[in-house]
Amino acid sequence: MREYHVTARRVDSHGSEARTKEAVLVIDTDLKGRLDAFNPAELLLASVAACMLKGIERVTPMLDFQLRGIDISLRGMRQDSPPKMVSIAYEIIVDSDETDQRLDLLHKNVRKFGTISNTVADALELTGTLTRKISKA
């Protein structure tokens, strides 16, 4: 089993920070919100996106999958009572000349082997698509 370690601390009433290894992440914990940091819900979405990106990086050499870039957009829905995230929808756009079947294979691998996405999918509705980037002529 793999273990991860993160510490977090309150900086002041406007924000906090999380640390791991040599990285520091500013967290929006201000009751009024702040534009220069991720709030907890946005951190969850970013974690799912990071998991998908890392999964793609891991599987593309194994599949000999060629790509030029990847963009991911996520939308999370939160209910108020009790407060919790109830769904996350994502769109993965891959800039690649691979066939549609290979794009489907990449998406299946992303969904099957993502540590964070699998954990989240057990807790809420996680749906999405992986499509090819449309070239602008």
C-alpha angles and dihedrals in degrees: 000000000000122000128204129197129203129166126200134190139181111250095184140312090295100055155341137217137226124207136197129162103331095330128106123193123193111223126205104233095146111124089225092048128234132235098218099062141048117254119218095269091049090048089056091051091046090050091054090048092048090050091052093047092049090047091053090049090051098047103039095076091048091050093039084234116171120212139159099202149341132219123188127192121188133189121193125196118211126193120210104218111071092008111238143124110262103181144007123200121192139187119201115194115194123195100215144124092220118125122266089252090056090049088053090050091051091050092049090052092048091052095043102047106034113119095198097034091051091049092048092045089059090055103041144001109292114185135160153127139249113211140166121264111252110234115230110228 
